[in-house]
Amino acid sequence: MSTGSYAYFQFVQQWPPATCIRSNKPCTKHRPLPIFTIHGLWPSNYSNPRMPSNCRGSLFETRKLGCQSPELQSKLKRSWPNVETDNDTKLWEHEWNKHGTCSEGTLNQTQYFQRSHSMWRSHNITEILKRAHMLPNATQTWKYSDIESPIKAATRRTPFLRCKPDPQSNNSQLLHEVV
């Protein structure tokens, strides 16, 4: 891709109910959605894969997602909503300005968001875990390998699972993100 200090992009999906708990503030939307949504497409490198790169390039332009591409904006409201506030555009702006600008040598802003949405559809973690009867819920627990296995089989990639402590249980972790 461009000249940033990264080797590949991580595609990160989040489980909104865990995101809302993690943020220690109530989510302002009428949900949290019971589906995995996009958290970001982040440039990364092999020496520190858990720390996405930050890039600086052209700033986010709302009109590129609105007037020029209203169908993309509609798709992103489903696949990449801001689950913590009602301002989806603010999240997209943050993600583009912090991470997406790394892709500018190959993907412009609209292509970056189109690619992210396309990846969400083709690597649908919600559907993968539903088929395996493993969608996160309050009454069931699984081992890391139990969740990793169906995702790996479906995507032919080894996922990295990020979990967060469950504030209502001393021993439990909540599945927060799939990378």
Secondary structure as GFF3:
##gff-version 3
##sequence-region A 1 179
A	DSSP	beta_strand	8	14	.	.	.	ID=ss1
A	DSSP	alpha_helix	16	22	.	.	.	ID=ss2
A	DSSP	beta_strand	37	44	.	.	.	ID=ss3
A	DSSP	alpha_helix	62	65	.	.	.	ID=ss4
A	DSSP	alpha_helix	70	79	.	.	.	ID=ss5
A	DSSP	alpha_helix	88	98	.	.	.	ID=ss6
A	DSSP	three_ten_helix	100	105	.	.	.	ID=ss7
A	DSSP	alpha_helix	109	122	.	.	.	ID=ss8
A	DSSP	alpha_helix	125	131	.	.	.	ID=ss9
A	DSSP	alpha_helix	144	155	.	.	.	ID=ss10
A	DSSP	beta_strand	161	165	.	.	.	ID=ss11
A	DSSP	beta_strand	173	178	.	.	.	ID=ss12
###
